[in-house]
Amino acid sequence: MAGSTPGSVAVAKVMEGSDGGVHFYRDGSRAAPHNLYTSGGLAVETRHEYPQQAGAYAVDPPHADVVAGADADAPQVPLHGVGYAYDGSGQYLRYDHGTPFVDVLTGQQLHVKNVVLLYVPFHDAGWVEDENGGAHSVWYDMLGSGPAEVYSDGKVIHATWHMGSAGQSYFDNHTPVWFTDPTGQVLVLNTGLTWIHVLGNGQDRCPVSPSDCR
């Protein structure tokens, strides 16, 4: 993101500590650090103030939905305490621990166009972030390729995710994740907000510690 590697492109960044409340704000009703927010309007301003240079990737223009995949129930992600319900009109409504996940400002339930489940290798990172009783950190190996499920318009595509190459250092990768369908063709996501859940292979059997999977 810093663009320090030869040939890389720096990602425009604004740090909250030196921002002075121009692009971020704190919600006093919530405990730090989980109370830092921005808004759509501020994000648009930031995009104009810090235009992103061209990179080795393409941004799809808005397009009509590509209807593909097999009919499927909305995805459930118990490991994250998250579930979805398809509303029949192209949106997936989000639930957290069975309760509608509602926008505090609008009072409307949050919804997305696409939901992606990314299955990746994982292992114990070897350290504890919070030494005052925190759990072991988990390292997700997100370079290479692996299985994914892409949900959109009430259907699911059993896809393959790709990002960088296996064994590569994460700071040497400069491309975002992309997908191919079962025939190997590049998968174009339908236009709209996309949420991606990263799940360790078999992690549903060992949610507390990767060592439990052995």
C-alpha positions as CSV (number, residue, x, y, z in Angstrom):
1,M,0.0,0.0,0.0
2,A,2.9,2.3,0.6
3,G,4.2,1.7,-2.9
4,S,7.7,1.2,-1.7
5,T,8.4,-1.9,-3.8
6,P,9.9,-1.2,-7.2
7,G,7.1,-1.2,-9.8
8,S,4.3,-0.9,-7.3
9,V,1.7,1.8,-7.1
10,A,1.1,3.6,-3.8
11,V,-2.5,3.5,-2.5
12,A,-3.8,6.9,-1.4
13,K,-4.0,6.8,2.4
14,V,-5.3,9.1,5.1
15,M,-4.3,8.4,8.7
16,E,-6.9,9.2,11.4
17,G,-4.2,10.3,13.9
18,S,-3.1,13.3,11.7
19,D,-6.4,13.9,9.9
20,G,-8.0,16.3,12.4
21,G,-11.4,14.9,11.9
22,V,-11.6,15.9,8.2
23,H,-12.2,12.4,6.8
24,F,-13.0,10.4,9.9
25,Y,-15.1,10.8,13.0
26,R,-15.5,9.0,16.4
27,D,-18.9,7.9,17.6
28,G,-19.0,8.7,21.4
29,S,-21.7,6.1,22.0
30,R,-19.3,3.3,21.2
31,A,-16.1,2.1,22.8
32,A,-12.8,2.7,21.1
33,P,-11.3,1.4,18.9
34,H,-14.6,0.2,17.4
35,N,-16.1,3.7,17.0
36,L,-14.1,5.1,14.1
37,Y,-16.3,5.9,11.1
38,T,-16.3,7.7,7.8
39,S,-19.2,8.3,5.4
40,G,-20.0,7.9,1.7
41,G,-19.7,11.7,1.2
42,L,-16.3,11.9,2.9
43,A,-15.1,8.8,0.9
44,V,-16.1,10.5,-2.4
45,E,-14.2,13.7,-1.3
46,T,-11.2,11.6,-0.5
47,R,-11.3,9.9,-3.8
48,H,-11.1,13.3,-5.6
49,E,-8.5,14.7,-3.2
50,Y,-6.2,11.6,-3.6
51,P,-6.9,10.1,-7.0
52,Q,-5.6,6.6,-7.4
53,Q,-3.0,6.0,-10.0
54,A,-3.6,3.4,-12.7
55,G,-2.6,-0.1,-11.7
56,A,-2.3,-3.6,-13.1
57,Y,-6.0,-4.2,-12.6
58,A,-9.4,-3.2,-14.2
59,V,-12.5,-1.9,-12.5
60,D,-15.7,-3.2,-14.1
61,P,-18.1,-0.5,-15.2
62,P,-21.7,-1.0,-14.1
63,H,-23.4,-3.7,-16.2
64,A,-26.5,-5.8,-16.3
65,D,-26.6,-8.8,-14.1
66,V,-25.0,-12.0,-15.4
67,V,-27.4,-14.7,-14.4
68,A,-25.3,-17.8,-13.7
69,G,-25.0,-20.7,-11.3
70,A,-27.4,-23.0,-9.6
71,D,-30.4,-22.1,-7.4
72,A,-29.2,-21.9,-3.8
73,D,-30.4,-20.9,-0.4
74,A,-28.7,-17.7,1.0
75,P,-25.3,-18.4,2.6
76,Q,-24.9,-18.9,6.3
77,V,-21.5,-18.3,8.1
78,P,-21.8,-19.6,11.6
79,L,-18.1,-19.2,12.3
80,H,-18.6,-15.4,12.0
81,G,-22.1,-15.4,13.6
82,V,-23.5,-14.1,10.3
83,G,-26.3,-15.2,8.1
84,Y,-28.1,-13.9,5.0
85,A,-31.6,-14.0,3.6
86,Y,-32.3,-13.5,-0.1
87,D,-35.1,-10.9,-0.6
88,G,-36.0,-12.1,-4.1
89,S,-35.1,-8.8,-5.7
90,G,-31.4,-9.2,-6.0
91,Q,-30.3,-8.3,-2.5
92,Y,-29.0,-10.4,0.5
93,L,-30.1,-9.1,3.9
94,R,-27.6,-9.5,6.6
95,Y,-28.2,-11.0,10.1
96,D,-25.8,-11.1,13.0
97,H,-26.4,-13.9,15.5
98,G,-30.0,-14.2,14.1
99,T,-30.8,-10.5,14.5
100,P,-31.2,-8.1,11.6
101,F,-28.1,-6.0,11.1
102,V,-29.5,-2.5,11.0
103,D,-27.9,0.8,9.9
104,V,-28.1,3.1,13.0
105,L,-28.6,6.2,10.9
106,T,-31.2,4.9,8.3
107,G,-32.8,2.2,10.4
108,Q,-32.7,-0.1,7.4
109,Q,-31.3,-3.6,7.4
110,L,-27.9,-3.8,5.6
111,H,-27.9,-5.6,2.3
112,V,-25.5,-6.6,-0.4
113,K,-25.6,-7.7,-4.0
114,N,-23.0,-10.5,-3.8
115,V,-21.7,-12.6,-1.0
116,V,-18.5,-14.5,-1.4
117,L,-17.1,-17.3,0.8
118,L,-13.4,-17.7,0.3
119,Y,-11.8,-21.0,1.6
120,V,-8.1,-20.7,2.4
121,P,-5.4,-22.6,4.3
122,F,-4.7,-21.3,7.7
123,H,-2.4,-21.9,10.7
124,D,-1.5,-20.5,14.1
125,A,0.4,-17.3,13.5
126,G,2.6,-17.9,16.5
127,W,1.7,-14.9,18.6
128,V,-1.1,-13.4,20.8
129,E,-2.2,-9.9,19.9
130,D,-3.5,-9.2,23.4
131,E,-1.2,-10.7,26.0
132,N,-3.8,-10.0,28.7
133,G,-5.8,-13.1,27.9
134,G,-6.2,-12.8,24.1
135,A,-6.5,-15.8,21.8
136,H,-3.7,-16.9,19.5
137,S,-3.8,-15.0,16.2
138,V,-4.7,-16.9,13.1
139,W,-2.7,-16.6,9.8
140,Y,-4.8,-17.0,6.6
141,D,-2.8,-18.0,3.5
142,M,-4.5,-15.8,0.9
143,L,-2.0,-16.0,-1.9
144,G,-2.3,-18.7,-4.5
145,S,-5.8,-20.1,-5.4
146,G,-8.5,-22.1,-3.8
147,P,-12.3,-22.8,-3.7
148,A,-14.9,-20.1,-3.3
149,E,-18.6,-19.8,-3.4
150,V,-20.1,-16.7,-5.1
151,Y,-23.8,-16.0,-4.2
152,S,-25.8,-13.6,-6.4
153,D,-29.4,-13.3,-7.5
154,G,-30.4,-16.4,-5.5
155,K,-27.8,-18.6,-7.1
156,V,-24.4,-19.9,-6.3
157,I,-21.3,-20.4,-8.5
158,H,-18.7,-22.8,-7.2
159,A,-15.7,-20.8,-8.3
160,T,-11.9,-20.6,-7.8
161,W,-10.3,-17.6,-6.2
162,H,-6.9,-16.3,-7.4
163,M,-4.5,-13.8,-5.8
164,G,-0.7,-13.6,-6.4
165,S,1.0,-17.0,-6.1
166,A,1.4,-19.6,-3.4
167,G,4.6,-19.1,-1.3
168,Q,4.9,-15.4,-2.3
169,S,5.4,-12.8,0.4
170,Y,2.2,-10.9,0.9
171,F,4.0,-7.6,0.4
172,D,5.2,-8.7,-3.0
173,N,1.6,-9.1,-4.3
174,H,0.1,-6.1,-6.0
175,T,-3.1,-7.6,-7.5
176,P,-6.5,-7.9,-5.9
177,V,-8.4,-11.2,-5.6
178,W,-10.2,-12.4,-8.8
179,F,-12.3,-15.5,-9.6
180,T,-12.8,-18.0,-12.4
181,D,-15.9,-20.1,-12.9
182,P,-16.0,-24.0,-13.2
183,T,-15.0,-23.8,-16.9
184,G,-11.9,-21.6,-16.1
185,Q,-13.4,-18.4,-17.5
186,V,-12.9,-15.2,-15.6
187,L,-15.9,-14.5,-13.4
188,V,-17.4,-11.0,-13.6
189,L,-19.2,-10.2,-10.4
190,N,-22.6,-8.5,-10.7
191,T,-22.6,-4.8,-10.1
192,G,-23.2,-3.9,-6.4
193,L,-21.8,-4.1,-3.0
194,T,-19.9,-7.4,-2.3
195,W,-19.1,-8.9,1.0
196,I,-16.3,-11.5,1.3
197,H,-16.0,-13.9,4.2
198,V,-12.6,-15.6,4.5
199,L,-12.8,-19.0,6.1
200,G,-10.0,-21.4,6.9
201,N,-10.2,-24.8,5.4
202,G,-11.9,-26.9,8.1
203,Q,-12.0,-24.0,10.5
204,D,-15.6,-24.8,11.4
205,R,-14.2,-27.8,13.4
206,C,-11.7,-25.7,15.3
207,P,-12.9,-22.1,15.8
208,V,-10.8,-21.5,18.9
209,S,-7.3,-22.5,17.8
210,P,-5.8,-23.9,14.6
211,S,-4.0,-26.5,16.7
212,D,-7.4,-28.1,17.3
213,C,-7.6,-29.2,13.7
214,R,-4.6,-31.5,14.0
